[in-house]
Amino acid sequence: MPTISFTRQLIWGVVVIIVSLVAVELWNLWQQGKQVRDRNQLYVELLERSGQLNRDLPKLLDGQTRFERAEVVNYGMRFVYALIAVDRFQHDIDGLRSQVEPFLRTSFCSAKSMTFYRDQAEFVEYLYQDRNNIHLFTLRFSDTDCENI
């Protein structure tokens, strides 16, 4: 038959284990809530940045490219461009994409203006349209695309 001292120690041991389990579960719930708050803050920040950009858009960047708008998409940012001298049915779209992609990847990975998007956003998309607003191609980059650059 167990002694009273042993029984007390056993009860205290069980209480400590239960309190520890409850504390761990509360910590996990708090962390999950913090992640949700952080994601909500990221979404708000992306919306603010897109709003700031869109105030000055559309804007002709050069003789061929017009920056149409910025959009928030699933915790990422999409930049929409129109190639004003391009018609989808008269140009080599894969050729255009292969010309643009290296420049945009390097720009995304190294430009100071893209630091926030590399560090915070899940991705950045560059959506290109022709002069009739018909989709040409979309390029999507995230911080993992910068590991080999």
C-alpha positions in Angstrom: 0.0 0.0 0.0 1.4 3.4 -1.0 2.3 5.8 1.6 0.7 9.2 2.0 4.0 10.9 1.0 4.2 8.9 -2.2 0.6 9.6 -3.1 1.1 13.4 -2.6 4.2 13.3 -4.9 2.3 11.3 -7.5 -0.6 13.8 -7.4 1.8 16.8 -7.6 3.5 15.1 -10.6 0.2 14.6 -12.4 -0.8 18.2 -11.7 2.6 19.5 -13.0 2.2 17.4 -16.2 -1.4 18.6 -16.7 -0.5 22.3 -16.1 2.5 21.9 -18.5 0.3 20.4 -21.2 -2.3 23.2 -20.7 0.5 25.9 -20.9 1.9 24.3 -24.1 -1.5 24.3 -25.7 -2.2 27.9 -24.7 1.2 28.9 -26.1 0.4 27.2 -29.4 -3.0 29.0 -29.6 -1.3 32.3 -28.9 1.3 31.7 -31.6 -1.5 30.8 -34.1 -3.3 34.0 -33.2 -0.1 36.0 -33.7 0.4 34.4 -37.1 -3.1 35.4 -38.1 -2.5 39.0 -36.9 0.8 39.1 -38.8 -0.9 37.9 -42.0 -3.7 40.4 -41.6 -1.1 43.1 -41.2 0.7 41.9 -44.3 -2.5 42.1 -46.3 -3.2 45.6 -45.0 0.3 46.7 -45.9 0.0 45.2 -49.4 -3.4 47.0 -49.9 -1.8 50.3 -48.8 1.1 49.8 -51.2 -1.1 48.9 -54.1 -3.3 52.0 -53.4 -0.2 54.2 -53.4 1.0 52.8 -56.7 -2.4 53.0 -58.3 -2.8 56.7 -57.6 -0.3 57.4 -60.4 -1.4 54.7 -62.8 -1.8 53.9 -65.7 1.6 55.4 -66.6 3.8 55.0 -69.7 7.1 53.6 -68.6 8.8 53.6 -72.0 7.8 53.6 -75.7 6.5 50.0 -75.4 5.3 49.4 -71.8 2.4 50.9 -69.8 2.1 50.1 -66.1 -1.6 49.6 -65.7 -2.2 48.7 -62.0 -1.1 46.9 -58.9 -3.3 44.3 -57.3 -3.2 42.3 -54.0 -3.6 38.6 -54.6 -3.5 36.0 -51.8 -0.8 37.8 -49.7 1.2 38.6 -52.8 1.3 41.5 -55.3 0.5 41.5 -59.0 1.8 44.2 -61.3 -0.1 44.5 -64.5 1.6 45.8 -67.6 0.5 46.4 -71.2 2.8 46.1 -74.2 1.3 48.8 -76.3 3.0 47.8 -79.6 2.2 44.1 -79.2 -0.7 42.2 -80.6 -1.0 38.7 -79.2 -1.8 37.2 -82.6 1.1 38.8 -84.4 4.0 38.3 -82.0 6.0 35.5 -80.6 4.8 35.5 -77.0 7.4 32.9 -75.8 10.1 35.0 -77.3 8.8 38.1 -75.5 8.6 36.2 -72.2 12.1 34.9 -72.5 13.4 38.4 -73.1 11.6 39.9 -70.1 12.0 37.1 -67.6 15.7 37.4 -66.7 15.5 41.2 -66.3 12.4 40.9 -64.0 13.9 38.1 -61.9 17.1 40.0 -61.4 15.2 43.2 -60.6 12.9 41.3 -58.1 15.9 39.7 -56.4 18.2 42.7 -56.2 16.3 46.0 -56.5 16.0 47.9 -53.2 12.4 48.9 -54.1 11.5 45.1 -54.0 12.9 44.4 -50.6 9.5 44.5 -48.9 8.1 42.0 -51.4 11.0 39.6 -51.1 11.0 39.7 -47.3 7.3 39.9 -46.6 5.0 39.0 -49.5 4.5 35.4 -50.5 5.1 36.3 -54.2 5.2 38.9 -56.8 3.5 38.4 -60.2 4.1 40.3 -63.4 1.1 40.0 -65.7 1.6 41.2 -69.2 -1.2 42.1 -71.6 -1.1 43.1 -75.3 -2.4 46.5 -76.5 -6.0 45.0 -76.5 -5.7 43.9 -72.9 -5.5 40.3 -73.9 -3.3 38.2 -71.5 0.2 37.4 -72.9 2.0 35.8 -70.0 2.5 35.9 -66.2 5.7 35.6 -64.4 5.7 34.8 -60.7 8.6 35.1 -58.3 9.1 34.5 -54.6 12.2 34.8 -52.3 13.2 31.2 -53.2 13.7 32.3 -56.8 16.6 34.5 -55.6 18.6 31.7 -54.0 20.6 31.0 -57.2 21.2 34.6 -58.2 
